[in-house]
Amino acid sequence: MNALLKESVPVHLGTLSKLKEMVRALESGDEPLYELYMSQLVGMREQNLLGSVVKITRELHHAVKDINADDRLSRVASSDIPDACQRLDYVVKVTEEAAHKTLDLVDQSKEQTDQIKKAMSRVAAARVRVYASNNAKADVDNLLEAISGMEVSVNMGTSHLRSNLTELAQIQEYQDLTGQIIKRVIRVVRDVESGLIEMLRSTGSALKAGHVSMPHEEKLEGPAVPGLSVSSSQQDADALLAELGF
């Protein structure tokens, strides 16, 4: 748990820093800079997700421990695996909810920035009319009215955006919970892998005695991950299966 918190702190600090920069850009009226920070924030989320997937994949293939093939597999099959499946279903549910909520908040934030932009356009148009009419009273009054309207729009928009950004930061907390669940599932998978390999090793002689040779066109590999080759533990498992005639 402590290790997980240590790993998540830099991520949260980076996210909060980016959110603060977005607020400052919005308050200063710099919409292009705000959109740039929004794109960078989305990119950070995607990069963190990919890094988590790569880390889980490495842990799954490199952390196999030697255990005895006893009633552990029975316990895993009857209890741990169903529990792991339920936990993974929960991870999928929470992740989907967080993704949908994030997209909804982004859409709401875009609507607020559109309202602010429209208010600024009305002020600009009123100012042009004032200059063109040599400061006619009616046009000056229209300009003042447009400025007042823009002030209301900016204040309301900023308040809503602050609320949305705060909620966005809170939504990301689901990572702590799902990370713990995924680590528990990894332990279950390790137990299954270790137990099955031990069973194959202990029954290898009997299998080879009655073995009928069959063509083995290619070895099993896990899902392809960019930048990663077949792990050493996967190669060991493939070699053992080939030795036993599978």
Beta strands, then each sheet from edge to edge (+ up, - down):
end
